[in-house]
Amino acid sequence: MTKSALRQPRTLMFAIQIALGSAFFLFSAQPSFAEDQPKAAVQPPDILLGPLFTDVQSAKLFPDQKTFADAVPKSDPYMILADYRMQRNQSGFDLRHFVDLNFDLPKAGEKYVPPANQSLREHIDGLWPVLTRTTDTAAKWDSLLPLPESYVVPGGRFREVYYWDSYFTMLGLAESGHWDKIEDMVKNFAYEIDTWGHIPNGNRSYYLSRSQPPFFSLMVELLATHDKEALKTFKPQLTKEYQYWMEGGDSLAPGNATKRVVKLQNGALLNRYWDDRDTPRTESWLDDVTTAKNNPDRPATEIYRDLRAGAASGWDFSSRWMDNPQQLGSIHTTAIIPVDLNALMFQLEKTLSHASKAAGDDEGAARFDKLASQRQQAMESTLWNDKQGWYADYDMRRKAVSDKLTAAALFPLFVNAAAQDRADKVATATQSQLLKPGGVVTTTVNTGQQWDAPNGWAPLQWVAAVGLENYGHNDLSMEVTWRFLTNVQHTYDREKKLVEKYDVSSTGTGGGGGEYPLQDGFGWTNGVTLKMLDKLCATQKPCDNVPSTRPVAASGTTPSGAASNQNTSGSGSQSTSGASSQPAAASSSSQAGSGARTITDSEAKPTSGAGSASSSMTDSPSKQTSGSMLKNDSESKPTSGSLLKSDSESKPTSGSLLKNDSESKPTSGSLLKNDSASQAAKGTEPSPMTHSDSQPTKGTETAPVKEKSPEPVNAQ
């Protein structure tokens, strides 16, 4: 506090009264560890500082609104706020000076200057210690939530750990041999689940009201390749995370939604993104206020909730969530059932089945297998656009699956939840519309939002590459890998850094758009780059930079980690093995996927409540890995789904009916071989198609999903 205010008796008395009135809060100061206090006691800065926070952000004192959100009060916030109320109307009051006196602002870290002449791999290996943080304690009133172990941050303005970023970062840490860091980060996320009931968006108080795409199951499976006890060790936290996402589902009436769960008219449960608060985001406060003011026809709280839910999706922001792709105020994230989220929930259910089996709980394993089977059927019937030929989000207000093609369409392939014939169609759409000179584009629409064209993001490249390989499209998978790595290498050669996102309409250019400048670092780009380098080059002769010519994709081999598990004609097998089963590739990529385990789309009529196929789990999880089996080495490595079932399990077909039909033929295998490779070698872009989302294709659900109180959302 400044002395000028305290010299005035009346104002001093007023400050004392406010301080005494806040005595309860004074004696419940935030301790070092969150577990020592009730969740409600941890207040984000916009609540803690009230009008001071609003005035600072409105005054645009800092170019980045996150700066003040991360500032640490030097003394009790209630006293600072009382002092501010007394001084703000005085002549000559300087708000910036007041902030400097009363807050420690986040400092830019020392700029990292890498050694000269480093290879791409050497540069990334040298960055891991630079990006590692240890914050087992935090200052009083700091928005940072302490964590017991060290962790790796993305870099730039992102000074904390982020949930879904971390999985892709861990992939690179594994390649660099930093299993200790992977274990520390998994322990941190388990700690957050135990403390808060979920994994927050990031370890900040203002992120506690939402989560992010649920990759914890894949993190645990990755760790299980190094620690065979990991599945059993973290089964309690996996269960708690599942309960967080499914909260309220049991009592929900068909056609209703509450928080993160939606019950379809047929009783099937799917999930959506959600944030418990309906106020402007703390870290982007003025941006959200401006968006709401520019759209006076909608309640501001509704817009705020949808913006926050968009942030929970990780795709903040994208035309995926908007009625009008050019108008952010038309965002309706909470009215969307996202295909990627439900693919990840399918993966979580399969991992819980494997963890239950590892713990000797056969009943629990069967229960989660059944839940995964039911979700898979709901995804096939609700999140497949038969007219367009790709997986897409479902709009609960329009009662229709979206016509928008996005990179999220590849998530069912990533977790092995797709039917082979449908995966083939997704591969065709990926090659014709999403594959660009620098990698896979996020969407086909250029809106100025960062999760739209022309940007490509490292995690989506990995999801695409693994998903395509899972279904035998090895050449297209290699093409995605090659193009994105070339983009990364060209940018690194010129600027000696890796960045958060890339412009994939060419190579060698960082991405743009969004609410903040392009960030350096960068955690998930580093991780995916290392994994892709090892996919590109044989492990017997690993490459430290991207080769000048593209290696030939393996042909006539089973996708990495896969087994020959096709259903035989007349077997009558109806498997719903999902994430754990791997497809057997055909003898060439032009014949990827056998008709023996596909049925035509017209035959796909999923039934509700089908039981799960019986499954067995291997005794040694140390021989499995999640989403990363793209190296040829002597160890058994994972692909995207968990490989904790026996190889005898088969892959689902359309609608999860999984019947054998000798007349079923994959539609796209012949399109995805040499033509794409020759086109890529010339550096040409696949012919674009006009994007249209004006007439969504009708889905099987015909009634609007209603919100259940409390916390209603107008998504009808």
Stockholm file with secondary structure:
# STOCKHOLM 1.0

chainA/1-716         MTKSALRQPRTLMFAIQIALGSAFFLFSAQPSFAEDQPKAAVQPPDILLGPLFTDVQSAKLFPDQKTFADAVPKSDPYMILADYRMQRNQSGFDLRHFVDLNFDLPKAGEKYVPPANQSLREHIDGLWPVLTRTTDTAAKWDSLLPLPESYVVPGGRFREVYYWDSYFTMLGLAESGHWDKIEDMVKNFAYEIDTWGHIPNGNRSYYLSRSQPPFFSLMVELLATHDKEALKTFKPQLTKEYQYWMEGGDSLAPGNATKRVVKLQNGALLNRYWDDRDTPRTESWLDDVTTAKNNPDRPATEIYRDLRAGAASGWDFSSRWMDNPQQLGSIHTTAIIPVDLNALMFQLEKTLSHASKAAGDDEGAARFDKLASQRQQAMESTLWNDKQGWYADYDMRRKAVSDKLTAAALFPLFVNAAAQDRADKVATATQSQLLKPGGVVTTTVNTGQQWDAPNGWAPLQWVAAVGLENYGHNDLSMEVTWRFLTNVQHTYDREKKLVEKYDVSSTGTGGGGGEYPLQDGFGWTNGVTLKMLDKLCATQKPCDNVPSTRPVAASGTTPSGAASNQNTSGSGSQSTSGASSQPAAASSSSQAGSGARTITDSEAKPTSGAGSASSSMTDSPSKQTSGSMLKNDSESKPTSGSLLKSDSESKPTSGSLLKNDSESKPTSGSLLKNDSASQAAKGTEPSPMTHSDSQPTKGTETAPVKEKSPEPVNAQ
#=GR chainA/1-716 SS CCHHHHTSHHHHHHHHHHHHHTHHHHTTCCCSSGGGSCGGGCCCHHHHSTHHHHHHHHTTCSSSTHHHHTCEESSCHHHHHHHHHHHTTSTTCCHHHHHHHHEECCCCCCCCCCCTTCCHHHHHHHHHHHHEECCSSCCTTCSBCCCSSCEECCBTTBCSCBHHHHHHHHHHHHHTTCHHHHHHHHHHHHHHHHHHSSCCSBSBGGGTTCCCSCCHHHHHHHHHTTCTTHHHHTHHHHHHHHHHHHTTCTTCCTTEEETTEEECTTSCEEECCCCSCCSCCGGGHHHHHHHHHTCTTSCHHHHHHHHHHHHHTSCCSCGGGBSSTTCGGGBCGGGEECHHHHHHHHHHHHHHHHHHHHTTCHHHHHHHHHHHHHHHHHHHHHSEETTTTEECCEETTTTEECCCCBGGGGHHHHTTCSCHHHHHHHHHHIIIIIEETTEECSBSCCCSCTTSTTEECHHHHHHHHHHHHHTTCHHHHHHHHHHHHHHHHHHHHHHSCCBSCEETTSSSCBCCCSSSCCCBSCHHHHHHHHHHHHHHSCTTSCCSSCCSSCCCCCCSSCCTTCCCCCCCTTCCCCCCCGGGCCCCCCSSGGGCSCGGGCCCGGGCCCCTTCCCCCCCCCSCGGGCCSSCCCSCSSSCCCCSSCCCSCTTCCCCCGGGCCCCCTTCCCSSGGGSSHHHHHHHHTTCCCCCCCCCCSSCEECSCCSCCEECSSSCCCCC
#=GC SS_cons         CCHHHHTSHHHHHHHHHHHHHTHHHHTTCCCSSGGGSCGGGCCCHHHHSTHHHHHHHHTTCSSSTHHHHTCEESSCHHHHHHHHHHHTTSTTCCHHHHHHHHEECCCCCCCCCCCTTCCHHHHHHHHHHHHEECCSSCCTTCSBCCCSSCEECCBTTBCSCBHHHHHHHHHHHHHTTCHHHHHHHHHHHHHHHHHHSSCCSBSBGGGTTCCCSCCHHHHHHHHHTTCTTHHHHTHHHHHHHHHHHHTTCTTCCTTEEETTEEECTTSCEEECCCCSCCSCCGGGHHHHHHHHHTCTTSCHHHHHHHHHHHHHTSCCSCGGGBSSTTCGGGBCGGGEECHHHHHHHHHHHHHHHHHHHHTTCHHHHHHHHHHHHHHHHHHHHHSEETTTTEECCEETTTTEECCCCBGGGGHHHHTTCSCHHHHHHHHHHIIIIIEETTEECSBSCCCSCTTSTTEECHHHHHHHHHHHHHTTCHHHHHHHHHHHHHHHHHHHHHHSCCBSCEETTSSSCBCCCSSSCCCBSCHHHHHHHHHHHHHHSCTTSCCSSCCSSCCCCCCSSCCTTCCCCCCCTTCCCCCCCGGGCCCCCCSSGGGCSCGGGCCCGGGCCCCTTCCCCCCCCCSCGGGCCSSCCCSCSSSCCCCSSCCCSCTTCCCCCGGGCCCCCTTCCCSSGGGSSHHHHHHHHTTCCCCCCCCCCSSCEECSCCSCCEECSSSCCCCC
//
